[in-house]
Amino acid sequence: MTTEELKNLNADKVVDARGTACPGPLLAAKKAIGEMSTGEVMQILSSDEGTKRDIPKWAQKKGHEYLGTVEESGYFIIYMKKG
């Protein structure tokens, strides 16, 4: 997806893990995914560089769909869909 398409997505769940170090953002995403239904979109906000690589790997491993990452000033917004 393009950056514009990602920014226009309506997230069903937002996980704000900015300011937490690895593995904080991933643990927060794992907890939140359990509260979601299949097909819903999660937005993970993180300032930890490792999250850009960890979330897509975890999503693929668990059967979720990594949609993309948008870089903002000082943090990242990662989008994924529950599989």
PyMOL Python script that loads the backbone (N, CA, C, O; Angstrom):
from pymol import cmd

cmd.read_pdbstr("""\
ATOM      1  N   MET A   1       0.843  -1.191   0.000  1.00  0.00           N
ATOM      2  CA  MET A   1       0.000   0.000   0.000  1.00  0.00           C
ATOM      3  C   MET A   1       0.886   1.252   0.000  1.00  0.00           C
ATOM      4  O   MET A   1       1.999   1.244   0.527  1.00  0.00           O
ATOM      5  N   THR A   2       0.381   2.292  -0.585  1.00  0.00           N
ATOM      6  CA  THR A   2       1.128   3.545  -0.591  1.00  0.00           C
ATOM      7  C   THR A   2       0.969   4.241   0.760  1.00  0.00           C
ATOM      8  O   THR A   2       0.075   3.905   1.536  1.00  0.00           O
ATOM      9  N   THR A   3       1.831   5.199   1.030  1.00  0.00           N
ATOM     10  CA  THR A   3       1.753   5.978   2.270  1.00  0.00           C
ATOM     11  C   THR A   3       0.389   6.651   2.379  1.00  0.00           C
ATOM     12  O   THR A   3      -0.210   6.686   3.454  1.00  0.00           O
ATOM     13  N   GLU A   4      -0.094   7.182   1.269  1.00  0.00           N
ATOM     14  CA  GLU A   4      -1.388   7.862   1.266  1.00  0.00           C
ATOM     15  C   GLU A   4      -2.526   6.893   1.599  1.00  0.00           C
ATOM     16  O   GLU A   4      -3.423   7.221   2.375  1.00  0.00           O
ATOM     17  N   GLU A   5      -2.480   5.705   1.007  1.00  0.00           N
ATOM     18  CA  GLU A   5      -3.505   4.692   1.286  1.00  0.00           C
ATOM     19  C   GLU A   5      -3.479   4.281   2.756  1.00  0.00           C
ATOM     20  O   GLU A   5      -4.526   4.118   3.382  1.00  0.00           O
ATOM     21  N   LEU A   6      -2.278   4.115   3.298  1.00  0.00           N
ATOM     22  CA  LEU A   6      -2.152   3.749   4.709  1.00  0.00           C
ATOM     23  C   LEU A   6      -2.731   4.831   5.613  1.00  0.00           C
ATOM     24  O   LEU A   6      -3.457   4.535   6.562  1.00  0.00           O
ATOM     25  N   LYS A   7      -2.407   6.076   5.315  1.00  0.00           N
ATOM     26  CA  LYS A   7      -2.892   7.188   6.142  1.00  0.00           C
ATOM     27  C   LYS A   7      -4.414   7.319   6.099  1.00  0.00           C
ATOM     28  O   LYS A   7      -5.018   7.856   7.027  1.00  0.00           O
ATOM     29  N   ASN A   8      -5.037   6.827   5.020  1.00  0.00           N
ATOM     30  CA  ASN A   8      -6.488   6.910   4.884  1.00  0.00           C
ATOM     31  C   ASN A   8      -7.226   5.708   5.477  1.00  0.00           C
ATOM     32  O   ASN A   8      -8.457   5.676   5.490  1.00  0.00           O
ATOM     33  N   LEU A   9      -6.474   4.728   5.963  1.00  0.00           N
ATOM     34  CA  LEU A   9      -7.104   3.560   6.580  1.00  0.00           C
ATOM     35  C   LEU A   9      -7.741   3.939   7.910  1.00  0.00           C
ATOM     36  O   LEU A   9      -7.200   4.756   8.655  1.00  0.00           O
ATOM     37  N   ASN A  10      -8.879   3.350   8.202  1.00  0.00           N
ATOM     38  CA  ASN A  10      -9.508   3.521   9.504  1.00  0.00           C
ATOM     39  C   ASN A  10      -9.089   2.351  10.371  1.00  0.00           C
ATOM     40  O   ASN A  10      -9.513   1.220  10.138  1.00  0.00           O
ATOM     41  N   ALA A  11      -8.267   2.611  11.362  1.00  0.00           N
ATOM     42  CA  ALA A  11      -7.804   1.549  12.254  1.00  0.00           C
ATOM     43  C   ALA A  11      -8.893   1.208  13.265  1.00  0.00           C
ATOM     44  O   ALA A  11      -9.531   2.091  13.839  1.00  0.00           O
ATOM     45  N   ASP A  12      -9.090  -0.098  13.467  1.00  0.00           N
ATOM     46  CA  ASP A  12     -10.046  -0.565  14.464  1.00  0.00           C
ATOM     47  C   ASP A  12      -9.438  -0.516  15.858  1.00  0.00           C
ATOM     48  O   ASP A  12     -10.154  -0.418  16.855  1.00  0.00           O
ATOM     49  N   LYS A  13      -8.113  -0.586  15.921  1.00  0.00           N
ATOM     50  CA  LYS A  13      -7.401  -0.583  17.200  1.00  0.00           C
ATOM     51  C   LYS A  13      -6.100   0.197  17.022  1.00  0.00           C
ATOM     52  O   LYS A  13      -5.369  -0.015  16.055  1.00  0.00           O
ATOM     53  N   VAL A  14      -5.817   1.098  17.962  1.00  0.00           N
ATOM     54  CA  VAL A  14      -4.564   1.856  17.938  1.00  0.00           C
ATOM     55  C   VAL A  14      -3.772   1.498  19.186  1.00  0.00           C
ATOM     56  O   VAL A  14      -4.272   1.599  20.307  1.00  0.00           O
ATOM     57  N   VAL A  15      -2.530   1.077  18.975  1.00  0.00           N
ATOM     58  CA  VAL A  15      -1.628   0.750  20.075  1.00  0.00           C
ATOM     59  C   VAL A  15      -0.529   1.803  20.080  1.00  0.00           C
ATOM     60  O   VAL A  15       0.293   1.856  19.165  1.00  0.00           O
ATOM     61  N   ASP A  16      -0.518   2.633  21.105  1.00  0.00           N
ATOM     62  CA  ASP A  16       0.491   3.682  21.206  1.00  0.00           C
ATOM     63  C   ASP A  16       1.607   3.201  22.132  1.00  0.00           C
ATOM     64  O   ASP A  16       1.494   3.271  23.356  1.00  0.00           O
ATOM     65  N   ALA A  17       2.686   2.711  21.518  1.00  0.00           N
ATOM     66  CA  ALA A  17       3.819   2.186  22.278  1.00  0.00           C
ATOM     67  C   ALA A  17       5.035   3.102  22.149  1.00  0.00           C
ATOM     68  O   ALA A  17       6.169   2.674  22.370  1.00  0.00           O
ATOM     69  N   ARG A  18       4.794   4.354  21.794  1.00  0.00           N
ATOM     70  CA  ARG A  18       5.911   5.301  21.691  1.00  0.00           C
ATOM     71  C   ARG A  18       6.554   5.463  23.060  1.00  0.00           C
ATOM     72  O   ARG A  18       5.865   5.529  24.079  1.00  0.00           O
ATOM     73  N   GLY A  19       7.871   5.525  23.073  1.00  0.00           N
ATOM     74  CA  GLY A  19       8.596   5.701  24.324  1.00  0.00           C
ATOM     75  C   GLY A  19       8.952   4.398  25.017  1.00  0.00           C
ATOM     76  O   GLY A  19       9.658   4.410  26.026  1.00  0.00           O
ATOM     77  N   THR A  20       8.475   3.266  24.492  1.00  0.00           N
ATOM     78  CA  THR A  20       8.856   1.978  25.072  1.00  0.00           C
ATOM     79  C   THR A  20       9.892   1.319  24.177  1.00  0.00           C
ATOM     80  O   THR A  20       9.829   1.419  22.952  1.00  0.00           O
ATOM     81  N   ALA A  21      10.838   0.651  24.802  1.00  0.00           N
ATOM     82  CA  ALA A  21      11.906  -0.016  24.059  1.00  0.00           C
ATOM     83  C   ALA A  21      11.496  -1.450  23.741  1.00  0.00           C
ATOM     84  O   ALA A  21      10.582  -2.001  24.355  1.00  0.00           O
ATOM     85  N   CYS A  22      12.172  -2.029  22.794  1.00  0.00           N
ATOM     86  CA  CYS A  22      11.958  -3.419  22.413  1.00  0.00           C
ATOM     87  C   CYS A  22      12.099  -4.304  23.653  1.00  0.00           C
ATOM     88  O   CYS A  22      13.059  -4.125  24.402  1.00  0.00           O
ATOM     89  N   PRO A  23      11.213  -5.224  23.898  1.00  0.00           N
ATOM     90  CA  PRO A  23      10.124  -5.723  23.069  1.00  0.00           C
ATOM     91  C   PRO A  23       8.767  -5.112  23.401  1.00  0.00           C
ATOM     92  O   PRO A  23       7.739  -5.688  23.047  1.00  0.00           O
ATOM     93  N   GLY A  24       8.735  -3.968  24.068  1.00  0.00           N
ATOM     94  CA  GLY A  24       7.480  -3.341  24.485  1.00  0.00           C
ATOM     95  C   GLY A  24       6.436  -3.188  23.403  1.00  0.00           C
ATOM     96  O   GLY A  24       5.301  -3.625  23.598  1.00  0.00           O
ATOM     97  N   PRO A  25       6.769  -2.581  22.257  1.00  0.00           N
ATOM     98  CA  PRO A  25       5.763  -2.408  21.202  1.00  0.00           C
ATOM     99  C   PRO A  25       5.197  -3.738  20.690  1.00  0.00           C
ATOM    100  O   PRO A  25       4.000  -3.845  20.427  1.00  0.00           O
ATOM    101  N   LEU A  26       6.058  -4.745  20.550  1.00  0.00           N
ATOM    102  CA  LEU A  26       5.604  -6.051  20.078  1.00  0.00           C
ATOM    103  C   LEU A  26       4.688  -6.704  21.109  1.00  0.00           C
ATOM    104  O   LEU A  26       3.664  -7.282  20.745  1.00  0.00           O
ATOM    105  N   LEU A  27       5.038  -6.620  22.372  1.00  0.00           N
ATOM    106  CA  LEU A  27       4.198  -7.196  23.428  1.00  0.00           C
ATOM    107  C   LEU A  27       2.835  -6.502  23.484  1.00  0.00           C
ATOM    108  O   LEU A  27       1.812  -7.158  23.681  1.00  0.00           O
ATOM    109  N   ALA A  28       2.821  -5.196  23.313  1.00  0.00           N
ATOM    110  CA  ALA A  28       1.561  -4.445  23.310  1.00  0.00           C
ATOM    111  C   ALA A  28       0.695  -4.858  22.122  1.00  0.00           C
ATOM    112  O   ALA A  28      -0.522  -4.986  22.254  1.00  0.00           O
ATOM    113  N   ALA A  29       1.321  -5.066  20.964  1.00  0.00           N
ATOM    114  CA  ALA A  29       0.587  -5.501  19.774  1.00  0.00           C
ATOM    115  C   ALA A  29       0.024  -6.904  19.967  1.00  0.00           C
ATOM    116  O   ALA A  29      -1.112  -7.174  19.578  1.00  0.00           O
ATOM    117  N   LYS A  30       0.809  -7.796  20.564  1.00  0.00           N
ATOM    118  CA  LYS A  30       0.349  -9.164  20.821  1.00  0.00           C
ATOM    119  C   LYS A  30      -0.869  -9.161  21.737  1.00  0.00           C
ATOM    120  O   LYS A  30      -1.816  -9.915  21.517  1.00  0.00           O
ATOM    121  N   LYS A  31      -0.847  -8.323  22.754  1.00  0.00           N
ATOM    122  CA  LYS A  31      -1.973  -8.236  23.686  1.00  0.00           C
ATOM    123  C   LYS A  31      -3.213  -7.702  22.960  1.00  0.00           C
ATOM    124  O   LYS A  31      -4.307  -8.247  23.109  1.00  0.00           O
ATOM    125  N   ALA A  32      -3.038  -6.645  22.184  1.00  0.00           N
ATOM    126  CA  ALA A  32      -4.157  -5.995  21.503  1.00  0.00           C
ATOM    127  C   ALA A  32      -4.792  -6.874  20.431  1.00  0.00           C
ATOM    128  O   ALA A  32      -6.004  -6.811  20.223  1.00  0.00           O
ATOM    129  N   ILE A  33      -3.996  -7.691  19.750  1.00  0.00           N
ATOM    130  CA  ILE A  33      -4.531  -8.506  18.657  1.00  0.00           C
ATOM    131  C   ILE A  33      -5.562  -9.505  19.180  1.00  0.00           C
ATOM    132  O   ILE A  33      -6.477  -9.900  18.456  1.00  0.00           O
ATOM    133  N   GLY A  34      -5.409  -9.908  20.437  1.00  0.00           N
ATOM    134  CA  GLY A  34      -6.351 -10.840  21.047  1.00  0.00           C
ATOM    135  C   GLY A  34      -7.732 -10.240  21.267  1.00  0.00           C
ATOM    136  O   GLY A  34      -8.709 -10.971  21.434  1.00  0.00           O
ATOM    137  N   GLU A  35      -7.819  -8.922  21.268  1.00  0.00           N
ATOM    138  CA  GLU A  35      -9.087  -8.213  21.476  1.00  0.00           C
ATOM    139  C   GLU A  35      -9.761  -7.846  20.156  1.00  0.00           C
ATOM    140  O   GLU A  35     -10.799  -7.185  20.144  1.00  0.00           O
ATOM    141  N   MET A  36      -9.161  -8.283  19.040  1.00  0.00           N
ATOM    142  CA  MET A  36      -9.657  -7.896  17.725  1.00  0.00           C
ATOM    143  C   MET A  36     -10.307  -9.067  16.997  1.00  0.00           C
ATOM    144  O   MET A  36     -10.058 -10.229  17.315  1.00  0.00           O
ATOM    145  N   SER A  37     -11.136  -8.743  16.024  1.00  0.00           N
ATOM    146  CA  SER A  37     -11.760  -9.745  15.163  1.00  0.00           C
ATOM    147  C   SER A  37     -10.964  -9.874  13.865  1.00  0.00           C
ATOM    148  O   SER A  37     -10.250  -8.954  13.465  1.00  0.00           O
ATOM    149  N   THR A  38     -11.098 -11.016  13.226  1.00  0.00           N
ATOM    150  CA  THR A  38     -10.434 -11.250  11.944  1.00  0.00           C
ATOM    151  C   THR A  38     -10.820 -10.164  10.944  1.00  0.00           C
ATOM    152  O   THR A  38     -11.992  -9.808  10.819  1.00  0.00           O
ATOM    153  N   GLY A  39      -9.828  -9.645  10.238  1.00  0.00           N
ATOM    154  CA  GLY A  39     -10.071  -8.619   9.221  1.00  0.00           C
ATOM    155  C   GLY A  39      -9.958  -7.200   9.729  1.00  0.00           C
ATOM    156  O   GLY A  39      -9.934  -6.261   8.933  1.00  0.00           O
ATOM    157  N   GLU A  40      -9.886  -7.018  11.054  1.00  0.00           N
ATOM    158  CA  GLU A  40      -9.752  -5.668  11.596  1.00  0.00           C
ATOM    159  C   GLU A  40      -8.311  -5.186  11.452  1.00  0.00           C
ATOM    160  O   GLU A  40      -7.374  -5.983  11.410  1.00  0.00           O
ATOM    161  N   VAL A  41      -8.155  -3.868  11.376  1.00  0.00           N
ATOM    162  CA  VAL A  41      -6.852  -3.250  11.164  1.00  0.00           C
ATOM    163  C   VAL A  41      -6.331  -2.644  12.470  1.00  0.00           C
ATOM    164  O   VAL A  41      -7.053  -1.956  13.190  1.00  0.00           O
ATOM    165  N   MET A  42      -5.063  -2.920  12.749  1.00  0.00           N
ATOM    166  CA  MET A  42      -4.390  -2.350  13.914  1.00  0.00           C
ATOM    167  C   MET A  42      -3.327  -1.367  13.449  1.00  0.00           C
ATOM    168  O   MET A  42      -2.643  -1.580  12.449  1.00  0.00           O
ATOM    169  N   GLN A  43      -3.215  -0.300  14.197  1.00  0.00           N
ATOM    170  CA  GLN A  43      -2.199   0.729  13.962  1.00  0.00           C
ATOM    171  C   GLN A  43      -1.294   0.709  15.196  1.00  0.00           C
ATOM    172  O   GLN A  43      -1.773   0.890  16.316  1.00  0.00           O
ATOM    173  N   ILE A  44       0.007   0.491  15.000  1.00  0.00           N
ATOM    174  CA  ILE A  44       0.960   0.472  16.106  1.00  0.00           C
ATOM    175  C   ILE A  44       1.879   1.677  15.960  1.00  0.00           C
ATOM    176  O   ILE A  44       2.557   1.839  14.946  1.00  0.00           O
ATOM    177  N   LEU A  45       1.890   2.529  16.999  1.00  0.00           N
ATOM    178  CA  LEU A  45       2.769   3.696  17.008  1.00  0.00           C
ATOM    179  C   LEU A  45       3.979   3.342  17.857  1.00  0.00           C
ATOM    180  O   LEU A  45       3.836   2.931  19.009  1.00  0.00           O
ATOM    181  N   SER A  46       5.160   3.497  17.297  1.00  0.00           N
ATOM    182  CA  SER A  46       6.377   3.124  18.013  1.00  0.00           C
ATOM    183  C   SER A  46       7.526   4.042  17.651  1.00  0.00           C
ATOM    184  O   SER A  46       7.672   4.465  16.504  1.00  0.00           O
ATOM    185  N   SER A  47       8.335   4.341  18.645  1.00  0.00           N
ATOM    186  CA  SER A  47       9.550   5.125  18.407  1.00  0.00           C
ATOM    187  C   SER A  47      10.787   4.228  18.412  1.00  0.00           C
ATOM    188  O   SER A  47      11.907   4.711  18.247  1.00  0.00           O
ATOM    189  N   ASP A  48      10.585   2.922  18.602  1.00  0.00           N
ATOM    190  CA  ASP A  48      11.687   1.964  18.622  1.00  0.00           C
ATOM    191  C   ASP A  48      11.968   1.465  17.206  1.00  0.00           C
ATOM    192  O   ASP A  48      11.087   0.906  16.553  1.00  0.00           O
ATOM    193  N   GLU A  49      13.180   1.666  16.743  1.00  0.00           N
ATOM    194  CA  GLU A  49      13.597   1.311  15.382  1.00  0.00           C
ATOM    195  C   GLU A  49      13.352  -0.175  15.074  1.00  0.00           C
ATOM    196  O   GLU A  49      12.965  -0.521  13.958  1.00  0.00           O
ATOM    197  N   GLY A  50      13.574  -1.037  16.048  1.00  0.00           N
ATOM    198  CA  GLY A  50      13.430  -2.474  15.837  1.00  0.00           C
ATOM    199  C   GLY A  50      12.018  -2.913  15.524  1.00  0.00           C
ATOM    200  O   GLY A  50      11.809  -3.969  14.926  1.00  0.00           O
ATOM    201  N   THR A  51      11.051  -2.115  15.922  1.00  0.00           N
ATOM    202  CA  THR A  51       9.647  -2.462  15.696  1.00  0.00           C
ATOM    203  C   THR A  51       9.333  -2.575  14.207  1.00  0.00           C
ATOM    204  O   THR A  51       8.490  -3.380  13.813  1.00  0.00           O
ATOM    205  N   LYS A  52       9.998  -1.781  13.384  1.00  0.00           N
ATOM    206  CA  LYS A  52       9.755  -1.806  11.935  1.00  0.00           C
ATOM    207  C   LYS A  52      10.051  -3.184  11.347  1.00  0.00           C
ATOM    208  O   LYS A  52       9.476  -3.562  10.327  1.00  0.00           O
ATOM    209  N   ARG A  53      10.937  -3.924  11.983  1.00  0.00           N
ATOM    210  CA  ARG A  53      11.299  -5.240  11.487  1.00  0.00           C
ATOM    211  C   ARG A  53      10.571  -6.339  12.278  1.00  0.00           C
ATOM    212  O   ARG A  53      10.204  -7.369  11.714  1.00  0.00           O
ATOM    213  N   ASP A  54      10.365  -6.117  13.578  1.00  0.00           N
ATOM    214  CA  ASP A  54       9.757  -7.144  14.427  1.00  0.00           C
ATOM    215  C   ASP A  54       8.277  -7.386  14.130  1.00  0.00           C
ATOM    216  O   ASP A  54       7.843  -8.535  14.051  1.00  0.00           O
ATOM    217  N   ILE A  55       7.506  -6.321  13.967  1.00  0.00           N
ATOM    218  CA  ILE A  55       6.059  -6.472  13.745  1.00  0.00           C
ATOM    219  C   ILE A  55       5.765  -7.218  12.443  1.00  0.00           C
ATOM    220  O   ILE A  55       4.960  -8.148  12.462  1.00  0.00           O
ATOM    221  N   PRO A  56       6.383  -6.852  11.309  1.00  0.00           N
ATOM    222  CA  PRO A  56       6.107  -7.608  10.078  1.00  0.00           C
ATOM    223  C   PRO A  56       6.465  -9.097  10.195  1.00  0.00           C
ATOM    224  O   PRO A  56       5.725  -9.949   9.702  1.00  0.00           O
ATOM    225  N   LYS A  57       7.584  -9.413  10.839  1.00  0.00           N
ATOM    226  CA  LYS A  57       7.986 -10.815  11.015  1.00  0.00           C
ATOM    227  C   LYS A  57       6.958 -11.564  11.856  1.00  0.00           C
ATOM    228  O   LYS A  57       6.544 -12.670  11.509  1.00  0.00           O
ATOM    229  N   TRP A  58       6.554 -10.953  12.961  1.00  0.00           N
ATOM    230  CA  TRP A  58       5.574 -11.570  13.847  1.00  0.00           C
ATOM    231  C   TRP A  58       4.231 -11.749  13.132  1.00  0.00           C
ATOM    232  O   TRP A  58       3.597 -12.797  13.251  1.00  0.00           O
ATOM    233  N   ALA A  59       3.804 -10.730  12.394  1.00  0.00           N
ATOM    234  CA  ALA A  59       2.527 -10.792  11.678  1.00  0.00           C
ATOM    235  C   ALA A  59       2.521 -11.966  10.696  1.00  0.00           C
ATOM    236  O   ALA A  59       1.558 -12.731  10.642  1.00  0.00           O
ATOM    237  N   GLN A  60       3.584 -12.100   9.934  1.00  0.00           N
ATOM    238  CA  GLN A  60       3.668 -13.179   8.949  1.00  0.00           C
ATOM    239  C   GLN A  60       3.666 -14.540   9.647  1.00  0.00           C
ATOM    240  O   GLN A  60       2.989 -15.467   9.202  1.00  0.00           O
ATOM    241  N   LYS A  61       4.405 -14.655  10.712  1.00  0.00           N
ATOM    242  CA  LYS A  61       4.507 -15.911  11.459  1.00  0.00           C
ATOM    243  C   LYS A  61       3.150 -16.347  12.021  1.00  0.00           C
ATOM    244  O   LYS A  61       2.856 -17.541  12.088  1.00  0.00           O
ATOM    245  N   LYS A  62       2.327 -15.375  12.423  1.00  0.00           N
ATOM    246  CA  LYS A  62       1.042 -15.667  13.050  1.00  0.00           C
ATOM    247  C   LYS A  62      -0.142 -15.641  12.088  1.00  0.00           C
ATOM    248  O   LYS A  62      -1.281 -15.852  12.504  1.00  0.00           O
ATOM    249  N   GLY A  63       0.117 -15.383  10.804  1.00  0.00           N
ATOM    250  CA  GLY A  63      -0.957 -15.403   9.819  1.00  0.00           C
ATOM    251  C   GLY A  63      -1.716 -14.094   9.680  1.00  0.00           C
ATOM    252  O   GLY A  63      -2.820 -14.068   9.137  1.00  0.00           O
ATOM    253  N   HIS A  64      -1.129 -13.008  10.169  1.00  0.00           N
ATOM    254  CA  HIS A  64      -1.725 -11.688  10.005  1.00  0.00           C
ATOM    255  C   HIS A  64      -1.097 -11.024   8.777  1.00  0.00           C
ATOM    256  O   HIS A  64      -0.085 -11.496   8.260  1.00  0.00           O
ATOM    257  N   GLU A  65      -1.694  -9.944   8.323  1.00  0.00           N
ATOM    258  CA  GLU A  65      -1.191  -9.271   7.125  1.00  0.00           C
ATOM    259  C   GLU A  65      -0.552  -7.928   7.493  1.00  0.00           C
ATOM    260  O   GLU A  65      -1.217  -7.024   7.999  1.00  0.00           O
ATOM    261  N   TYR A  66       0.737  -7.824   7.230  1.00  0.00           N
ATOM    262  CA  TYR A  66       1.449  -6.551   7.398  1.00  0.00           C
ATOM    263  C   TYR A  66       1.084  -5.677   6.211  1.00  0.00           C
ATOM    264  O   TYR A  66       1.282  -6.073   5.062  1.00  0.00           O
ATOM    265  N   LEU A  67       0.548  -4.480   6.482  1.00  0.00           N
ATOM    266  CA  LEU A  67       0.089  -3.594   5.408  1.00  0.00           C
ATOM    267  C   LEU A  67       1.119  -2.549   5.013  1.00  0.00           C
ATOM    268  O   LEU A  67       1.154  -2.113   3.862  1.00  0.00           O
ATOM    269  N   GLY A  68       1.971  -2.139   5.972  1.00  0.00           N
ATOM    270  CA  GLY A  68       2.984  -1.139   5.659  1.00  0.00           C
ATOM    271  C   GLY A  68       3.318  -0.275   6.853  1.00  0.00           C
ATOM    272  O   GLY A  68       2.700  -0.368   7.913  1.00  0.00           O
ATOM    273  N   THR A  69       4.312   0.567   6.650  1.00  0.00           N
ATOM    274  CA  THR A  69       4.794   1.462   7.704  1.00  0.00           C
ATOM    275  C   THR A  69       4.884   2.884   7.168  1.00  0.00           C
ATOM    276  O   THR A  69       5.341   3.109   6.047  1.00  0.00           O
ATOM    277  N   VAL A  70       4.444   3.837   7.977  1.00  0.00           N
ATOM    278  CA  VAL A  70       4.560   5.252   7.650  1.00  0.00           C
ATOM    279  C   VAL A  70       5.518   5.862   8.671  1.00  0.00           C
ATOM    280  O   VAL A  70       5.346   5.678   9.876  1.00  0.00           O
ATOM    281  N   GLU A  71       6.518   6.582   8.192  1.00  0.00           N
ATOM    282  CA  GLU A  71       7.470   7.229   9.093  1.00  0.00           C
ATOM    283  C   GLU A  71       7.023   8.657   9.352  1.00  0.00           C
ATOM    284  O   GLU A  71       6.830   9.450   8.431  1.00  0.00           O
ATOM    285  N   GLU A  72       6.865   8.959  10.622  1.00  0.00           N
ATOM    286  CA  GLU A  72       6.530  10.313  11.058  1.00  0.00           C
ATOM    287  C   GLU A  72       7.760  10.897  11.733  1.00  0.00           C
ATOM    288  O   GLU A  72       8.793  10.231  11.808  1.00  0.00           O
ATOM    289  N   SER A  73       7.673  12.099  12.216  1.00  0.00           N
ATOM    290  CA  SER A  73       8.795  12.740  12.881  1.00  0.00           C
ATOM    291  C   SER A  73       8.999  12.128  14.271  1.00  0.00           C
ATOM    292  O   SER A  73       8.252  12.424  15.203  1.00  0.00           O
ATOM    293  N   GLY A  74      10.008  11.279  14.396  1.00  0.00           N
ATOM    294  CA  GLY A  74      10.344  10.690  15.685  1.00  0.00           C
ATOM    295  C   GLY A  74       9.659   9.381  16.014  1.00  0.00           C
ATOM    296  O   GLY A  74       9.919   8.803  17.069  1.00  0.00           O
ATOM    297  N   TYR A  75       8.784   8.895  15.135  1.00  0.00           N
ATOM    298  CA  TYR A  75       8.133   7.605  15.382  1.00  0.00           C
ATOM    299  C   TYR A  75       7.610   7.004  14.078  1.00  0.00           C
ATOM    300  O   TYR A  75       7.630   7.642  13.026  1.00  0.00           O
ATOM    301  N   PHE A  76       7.145   5.767  14.177  1.00  0.00           N
ATOM    302  CA  PHE A  76       6.630   5.029  13.034  1.00  0.00           C
ATOM    303  C   PHE A  76       5.189   4.627  13.313  1.00  0.00           C
ATOM    304  O   PHE A  76       4.801   4.423  14.463  1.00  0.00           O
ATOM    305  N   ILE A  77       4.404   4.514  12.253  1.00  0.00           N
ATOM    306  CA  ILE A  77       3.048   3.982  12.356  1.00  0.00           C
ATOM    307  C   ILE A  77       3.031   2.720  11.500  1.00  0.00           C
ATOM    308  O   ILE A  77       3.216   2.774  10.284  1.00  0.00           O
ATOM    309  N   ILE A  78       2.810   1.601  12.149  1.00  0.00           N
ATOM    310  CA  ILE A  78       2.814   0.310  11.469  1.00  0.00           C
ATOM    311  C   ILE A  78       1.366  -0.179  11.390  1.00  0.00           C
ATOM    312  O   ILE A  78       0.631  -0.152  12.376  1.00  0.00           O
ATOM    313  N   TYR A  79       0.978  -0.624  10.197  1.00  0.00           N
ATOM    314  CA  TYR A  79      -0.384  -1.086   9.969  1.00  0.00           C
ATOM    315  C   TYR A  79      -0.384  -2.574   9.699  1.00  0.00           C
ATOM    316  O   TYR A  79       0.432  -3.077   8.926  1.00  0.00           O
ATOM    317  N   MET A  80      -1.311  -3.282  10.345  1.00  0.00           N
ATOM    318  CA  MET A  80      -1.476  -4.701  10.091  1.00  0.00           C
ATOM    319  C   MET A  80      -2.935  -5.097  10.219  1.00  0.00           C
ATOM    320  O   MET A  80      -3.712  -4.461  10.930  1.00  0.00           O
ATOM    321  N   LYS A  81      -3.290  -6.166   9.512  1.00  0.00           N
ATOM    322  CA  LYS A  81      -4.665  -6.679   9.542  1.00  0.00           C
ATOM    323  C   LYS A  81      -4.659  -8.049  10.182  1.00  0.00           C
ATOM    324  O   LYS A  81      -3.837  -8.900   9.842  1.00  0.00           O
ATOM    325  N   LYS A  82      -5.579  -8.261  11.114  1.00  0.00           N
ATOM    326  CA  LYS A  82      -5.652  -9.556  11.796  1.00  0.00           C
ATOM    327  C   LYS A  82      -6.122 -10.624  10.819  1.00  0.00           C
ATOM    328  O   LYS A  82      -7.113 -10.455  10.108  1.00  0.00           O
ATOM    329  N   GLY A  83      -5.384 -11.728  10.804  1.00  0.00           N
ATOM    330  CA  GLY A  83      -5.709 -12.845   9.913  1.00  0.00           C
ATOM    331  C   GLY A  83      -6.601 -13.856  10.588  1.00  0.00           C
ATOM    332  O   GLY A  83      -6.969 -14.860   9.977  1.00  0.00           O
TER     333      GLY A  83
END
""", "prot")
cmd.dss("prot")
cmd.show_as("cartoon", "prot")
cmd.util.cbc("prot")
cmd.orient("prot")
